């Protein structure tokens, strides 16, 4: 685990295999907490002023989080979005397939939301996703059933719903979701493992800056009180 203080601005120094943390000023801490409590996602000024190409990583998103995430994407206009599965995480489709029609309604809303961005969208499906229902919408996204790698210049980002699927890939950053047992951390080899359940991560790829943002209040409740293990 990197640190217990993970909402704010991070710098990744791959040469020395370390993460440096720039803590938020007290006034910004209160702003972040207020926006969290009112169902929004706090965007630090440093992120709004970022000059590099941005990538946003999200995962395990329940319906109630869509509006806040949509607002975030409109403000940031990222070049890339990676979603590591369970697109409608308030519906546990693997456990209750009878809710497939409701799932299809919600996945249509998420698809429209992502289509409205100017971003390249990459999705690895989760255990509660339904491939045929998603593809029936003909979304202009890169969709994989298990795992894949996005290469940006010489920078490789492997992504999957399950962290276990990433072991076969050689990358600089590994993105995953599903299970809170696996924490966001830097490996001994300097690779960064980011769990999209714990936070929304916005990466300034150009400047190697990472902003960890909190999902809106109630997100974990809508995930059915997911605290440690994945459902």
Secondary structure, 3 states (H helix, E strand, C coil): CCCCCCCEEEEEECCCCEEEEECCCHHHHHHHHHHHHCCCCCCCHHHHCCCCCEEEEECCCCHHHHHHHHHHHHHHCCCEEEECCCCCCCCCCCCCHHHHHHHHHHHHHHHHHHHCCCCEEEEECCCCCCHHHHHCCCCCCEEECCEEEEEECCEEEEEECCHHHHHHCCCCEEEECCCCCCCCEECCCCCEEEECCCCEEEEECCCCEEEEECCCCCHHHHCCCCCCCCC
